[in-house]
Amino acid sequence: MLKFNVEDILALPQLKNGKFTKNIQPVDIQELVAEVTDILSYQSETKNIKVSSNFFGFPESPIQV
C-alpha cells in the first residue's frame, strides 16, 4: 500500500508538467476489493466495526480493462 502512495507522490510533478503516461493493466476487481476489505477490516476491529463485500453478477475470471 505504501508503494502505491509513494508512486502517486512521485507522479505529481509529471502530471503538472504534462509528461504523465498512463500504465493500463488488467485488474481483478474482486481481488482488489478483497484486499481493500481486508485492510479496512483490520483497521476497524479496534472500533468494533465489521467490513465485508459481496459480488453479484461478476464473472469468475478477471475482467480485462
DRENMISE-440041 format. One record per residue (C-alpha): x, y, z negated. Coordinates in pm, whole numbers, padded with zeros to 5 digits, always signed. Each point is the difference from the previous one (the first is absolute). Layout:
XYZ;...
//
This chain:
+00000+00000+00000;+00281+00240-00087;+00162-00074+00338;-00311+00129+00179;-00003+00320-00208;+00367+00066+00075;-00057-00063+00370;-00297+00239-00004;+00209+00273-00165;+00280-00050+00250;-00248+00027+00289;-00128+00345-00104;+00283+00203+00160;-00043-00198+00324;-00371+00076-00003;+00063+00372-00053;+00252+00011+00285;-00228-00186+00241;+00239-00296+00020;-00217-00252-00179;-00041-00334+00174;-00276-00248-00071;+00085-00352-00106;-00307-00201+00096;+00000-00358-00128;-00259-00272-00045;-00144-00005-00350;-00193-00256-00200;-00260+00225-00163;-00109-00271-00243;+00358-00047-00121;+00045+00376-00032;-00320+00045-00201;+00088-00300-00218;+00341+00153-00074;-00154+00337-00094;-00264-00178-00210;+00275-00186-00189;+00185+00325-00068;-00315+00177-00118;-00107-00301-00211;+00333-00005-00178;-00020+00372-00074;-00364-00010-00105;+00033-00288-00250;+00111+00244-00269;-00329+00189+00043;-00224-00309+00013;-00096+00067+00362;-00047-00290+00241;+00097+00052+00364;-00100-00244+00274;-00058-00012+00374;-00229-00198+00228;+00014-00036+00377;-00310-00060+00208;+00004-00041+00378;+00378-00007+00043;+00170-00274+00200;+00235-00239-00181;+00301+00094+00219;+00181+00337-00020;-00147+00284+00200;+00231+00141+00268;+00011+00380+00013;
//
